Amino acid sequence: MGISDIFLQSSSSVALLGALVVLLLVYLVSSSIFSSQEYGKEPPGPRPLPMLGNLLQLDLKRPYNTLLELSKKYGSVFTVYFGPKKVVVLAGYKTVKEALVNHAEEFGDRDPMQIAHDSTQGNGVIWSNGDSWKEMRRFALTNLRDFGMGKKACEDKIIEECDYLIEVFKKFKGEAFDTTQPINYAVSNIICSMVYGSRFEYDDPEFTSLVDRTNRNIQLVGSPSVQVYNLFPLIGKWFADRKEVEKLNAANKKQNLQLFSRLKETLNPQMCRGLVDAFLVRKQNLEESGITNSHFHYENLTMTVMNLFAAGTDTTAATLRWGLLLMAKYPKIQDQVQEELSRVIGSRQVQVEDRKNLPFTDAVIHETQRLANIAPMALPHKTSQDIVFQGHFIKKGTTVYPLLTSVLYDESEWERPHTFYPAHFLDKDGKFVKRDAFMPFSAGRRICLGESLARMELFVFFTTFLQHFRFSPAPGVSEDELDLTPRVGLTLSPSSHKLCAVSCI
């Protein structure tokens, strides 16, 4: 073969390669035009870097703040890349409601974070999907109601727990203390009484270790290193925070299995004490009927109980701690709450039915929930099918974050979104008013299944606290110095602080 032949062959290869590139470009352009015409354009967003996406633009400690800022530039539906992971963010009350309520089916799946998938393996009620999720959620809702959720029996349990907690507060004799553990234990006992069938003493090491590990876990899951692990599992699997989460989950699973074993030994199918008993009876009945492939297996029981235990403790306890911190920071508002309680209730025990006669107190509780912004990004959703939403094409399987902070702080819905302002929930005559943009429990298919329980707990605990105590900052700390910056975590709890609870009865 001569030089001219080699040259001709090389030229033809280059020409062929060039033609293929042109065809590929034509295909890409035409398919892009076709998809944009048929489906609409994908949501806009900042330009991502290869592999890193938009990570360098995100505050990994408080990503919800960055996303809120990005929504001001890119609109209420936008795309952002968490590393290689494409995420669509929904911002503002109208957009979040339209997606989660009007298109509940399309936006109703859950997208489990890697750290959650490691632990749950698709079981439980928070991170699961499909038939297993439907079955477990239906079972949990039915049985929590059977064991008192939203009923007088549950109110009585909360009132009983208030008595125990008040005694703990009194032991500090007006000296400053950290409210975290006592409130966590009290709130946790309410869900324990429904799930396990009994409450625990605050000095029971089995109980306190379970609560403390759960609290620590929620804090770690929101840490920057665990978020990096979620996006890059191969790189992040050696991170200390991820290893600690794994150990905490393993210890909690082991402890729950021991509890289940003890409950099974004393099980009476005719008299279920709590949700665990009901699950064990259902499992037993299915097996006796020859059904062995149901969703009623120990992995689902363990994860459902751990989900309920965590969700039933953390958010309500954190909101109550925010409430007391805000009362200490704004003593004039605390004065108004206590004046209303004294005038309407006096020294008797507050009942849930009193809520309608305590509009200012109710407004303060709602405003605490709004400003506390406990779940700023909700938990990640996932589209169950392709959808054109507000003119944007969102592909099936896309991760979606309903940015609840943008709803609770929506400047078009709230007069003073970044201020503690109970008047948000009062009319000109001082009567309580509901606000559509009050969405701390999320909405749609994935709305918090314990909402009615949480609302009852917040009202009874908060009013009872304010009946019995005057809350103020620790000595040497002024109201202005009380920090409202939340700690880093999956949910937003107050940063570490101490308060004085001086008895006023």
Summary of the structure (lengths in Angstrom):
residues: 505
radius of gyration: 26.4
end to end distance: 106.7
largest distance: 108.1
contacts: 1607
relative contact order: 0.14
helix: 57%
strand: 9%
